[in-house]
Amino acid sequence: MKRFLFIRAIIVLVMVGSSWGIIANTVYSASLPVKNAPLEEKYKGEKELDVEKNVGTESAAAEVIKRIKPGQQLPSMILKGLNGKSYDVGAPRNKAMIISFWASWCDPCRLEAPMLNELYSKYKHDVDVYGINVTRYDRLEDVQKFSRSLNLKFPILLDEQGALFEQFGGVAFPTHVTIDDHRRVREIIIGMLSERELECKIEALSKKIR
């Protein structure tokens, strides 16, 4: 039943996505685990935030599930990087940005990461590239191994509780978000993109700021 509801939700996304700037490519995506109790238990020692316990009012609950849609500005949100630094993904900047939500167990993410690596090296002066690991659905040690094994050069950030991922709908990995230099969300893309598709997205963002 849960699988049926997930598939139906994806169909709805495809039907309405064109007007919102949401693109779904679910053939090359990995859906979230239906139940992730072992991972959540393991991560409790790493400053876990229990949403159910912290949402005490209806207004607070509405804030938690507030969705970001294309055309809206990216909110300020400080995430810790795998390198120990802090990054405000919504801070004003003079460059466009593409962010990729991923998990270490996601096969399409592993295929796509080297492409992002090459494109980051090529376009880093025009477009920021961030890989955001949704650590709520992962293990920190696996994230570190993933990054080391692929020698990732672009910043890897940790969405430890999945709060930012949730604001973008949070249904599958990888999920990409393209953002212009005015912090406006252009597209939300669910699923893996080819190297050429990724480069076209980055080139389009780069041209908008020239």
N, C-alpha and C positions, 0 to 999 in steps of 0.2 A: 504493500500500500504506500509506504514512504517513497519507494522508487517511482511508483506511478505519479505521486504528487510532485516529485522533483521533475519528472519528464514534462508533466503538464505545465509546471512553472516556467521551464525553459521555452516551451512552445509559446506561452504568453509573452515572454521576453522578446522572442523573435518577431512576433506580430506587432508589438508596440515599439520595439527598439529603434526602428528607422526614424520615428518622429522624435525620439529622445537622444539619438546618437549612441544607442547601445547596439553592439554587434555581438552575436553569439556564434561561436564556432565550436560546438560541443563535441564534434567528432574527435578533436584533438585537445581535450581537456580532461581533467581528473576531478570528479565530484568530491565533496567533503565527506569525511567518514560519518556514517550514520550515528555511531556511538564512539566516543573517544575517551572513555573513562580512564584507561591506563595512562594515556598521555596527560590528561588533566590532573590525575593524582600525582604523577611524577613532577608536574610543574607547580604544584601548590607551594613549594618552598621558594619559588622565584617571584615573590610579590604578586600572588594571584589576586585577581579582582573578581569576586563573585557577583555578577550582575544582578541576579535574583535577590541577593541579600542587600545590595546597595540601592536598589530602586525602591524607594519607600512610598512614592506618590505617583499618581497617574501622569503628572506633568514631567516628572523625572523619567518615567518609562518612555514617554513620547520623545524625549531628548535623546535617549539611548538608540532608538530605532530610526531616528531621522535620516532620511536618505539624501545623498548628494546626486543631483542629476546634471547632465550636460547643460551648459549655460550658466551654472552656478559657480561661485568662487570656492576654491579649495579652502577649507578652514585651517586655522593655525593648529598644528598638532606636533608636539615634540616627541620624536622617537629616538631610542638609543640605537646607535650603530654597532655592528659586530666589532668595529675597531675601538669601541669605548667612547666615541664622541657622541654628542647629541645633535640631532638635526630637526629643524622646524620645517616640515614639508610644505606648509602653507605660507611661509614667510615671503614678503615681497622680493622679487628677483628680476633681473633684466634678461633672463633666459626662459625659454619654454622648458617643459619637463615631461618625461614619460616615466611612469612608475609601473612596476610589474609585481603583482602579488603572487607568491609562490610558496611551495612546500618542498622539503627535501625528498619526500617519497613520491612526488609527482613526476612521472616519466616525461610528459610533454615539457615540463619545466626544465628538466635536465637536457633535453634536446635543444631547447631554445636559449639557454643561458650562454653558451659560447657565441651565438649570434649577437646577443645583446652586448657581450664583451667586446666584440670587434666593432660594433656600431658605436659603442661608447668611446672607444679610442679614436674613432674617425670623426665624431661629431661633438665631443665633450666641450668644445669652446662655444658651441651654439645652443646645445640642448643638454640639460641635466638628465641623467639616467639613474634611477634608484630601483634596486631590487628590495622589495619589502616582504620579508618572511613573516607569515602569520603563525607565530610561535605557539599560539593556543592549540593549533592542530599539528604540532611538530615537536621535536626534541632539540634543545639547544646544541647538544653535542653533534647531532646529525646535521644541523645547519652549518656548524663550523667545518665538518668534514666535507660537506657539499661545496662550500666556498673554496676550501683549500684544494680539493681535487680538480676543480675546474679553473683554478687560478683567477678568480673573478676580480676585476679591476674596479668596477663601478661600486659605489657604496651599497652595502647590505644593511638594511635597517630592520629592526625587530618590532613588529606590531604584536606585542606580547599577549594582549588580551583579545586581539582581533577587532578592536573598536573601529579603526579606520576601514578595515576590510568590510565590516558590517555596514558601514555607512554607504558603501558602494554596492550593496546588495549581497555580497559574499556568498556566491553559490558554487564556484568551481575555480580550480587552478589550471593554468595561469589566468589571471585577470589583469588586463592592461588599462591604464588610464592616461590619456593624453591631455596636457594642460598647457595653455598658452602663456605668454610672458605677463599677462594681466591676472594670472592665477585662475582663469576661467577654465572649467572642465570642457573639453571638446568632445571626447569620445570615451565610452567604457566598452572595452572589447573582451569578451569572455572566450577563452580558448587560445590555443597556440597559433602564432602567426609564422609564416615563412620568413626567411631572411629578407627577401625582396619586399614583402608586405611591411615588415618592421622598418626597413629603410625608407619606404615611401611615407610612412607615418612620421618618422623623424625629419625627413626632408621637408615635408609640408609644414611642420612646426617651425623648422629653421627659417623657411621663407617668410613666414608670418612676422618675424621680428627683424627682418632686414629692410 
